[in-house]
Amino acid sequence: MALIIEARDGATDARAGRLRTAHGDVRTPAFVPLATKATVKGLLPTEVKALGYDMVLGNTFHLMLNPGAELIERFGGLHGFMDWDGPIITDSGGFQVFSMGHGTIADEIKSRPSRARHGERVAREGAILSIEEQGVRFRSYMDGSERFLSPEGSMAVQSSLRSDIALSFDECTPFHVDRDYTERSTERTHRWLERCLGWHAEHGPAGQLVYGIVQGGVYEDMRRASARVVAASGCDGVAIGGSLGAEKAQMYEVVGYAVAELGGERERLPRHLLGIGDVDDLIRGVELGIDTFDCAMPTRLGRHGTALVPDPHNRWRVDLTKSEWRTSEEPLMEGCSCHACTRGLSRAYLSYLARSGELTGMRLLTEHNLAFLARLMADLRQGIFDGRLPEVANSLRRAEYRPKPPIR
Ligand SMILES: [Zn+2]
């Protein structure tokens, strides 16, 4: 088994440990920054590592279209191509392919108010052409060419990328479909998992782990059944994906259904929660027994002028592009190890950089947001080891934060 559980919390399902991969261990629970297009946007690999991150996530869909898996393979895979020598997880491309066909599911399932607000561009110009048992036909957003992605094709790309953890190809079931569609889609995802594992057993690179993906929409019986099927498939880990509900309370319930089926002898299967990274969701996710998380949020927010701060009442966010920060002498936050905070850069300066679209501003806020989440996860992890996770989680949730009034 890839996961070594080193400590458990007595009051919740949280656990802390090490996820063993071909390129080293990931200390869990952990947040995984996105290196969607073979770069954590704005940061160097050495900087990401220095923030305390062990693993990054690359994107099969984007990388197969540009620059192409064959080219990356020539450099020894993603590790050599982007010069990251730690663990890498790659998603299967299913989420991006199906996002083209199912519209704005990402907003619905992740309880995000608006995708456009954060400037996300998931293959906007692309289009899904057909979903078949064999795979999915779609139009490339790069050049309009017709492309086909199948379970085997996705595994082949991830094999070329030489990731440490490959995700099986799944249909990311949208929120708005009915129970019947969800059931058929989930069953097909299970069949695709078998094909992924079959391909990988024969052709996959040695040492590459494969995670199956639990679907089943918001339906308890289907989520539980899907978790059992995936856990019994012979995969190395379990990722929870798809529609998790319209609001956070439901999301936690749905994640709980899946995790409930992953106890006992299945508990050493590592658990990844796909696309979730809000601060309160990370805290709750750790309590639910999730080991790793990935999300575009912290880096994307940073590029758009929003910083994470200990302010639960404002979703742990401050939008520095707002005029109230134009003249603020206040630093971003105390106790953060990032460059902007240790140098005490003023919110006025950071606000000015963000409003001007300066690269340095994007870099500084990306670094700050990742530093913030690295610290959060390290605190939660230590809380599990120290047997005081509830205390740590409660103090994070109650964080009091009162910015000084700006100078007018
Ligand atoms: Zn900072």
Boltz pocket constraint, residues with backbone or C-beta under 6 A from the ligand:
constraints:
  - pocket:
      binder: B
      contacts: [[A, 332], [A, 333], [A, 336], [A, 337], [A, 338], [A, 339], [A, 340], [A, 341], [A, 342], [A, 367], [A, 368], [A, 369], [A, 371]]
      max_distance: 6.0
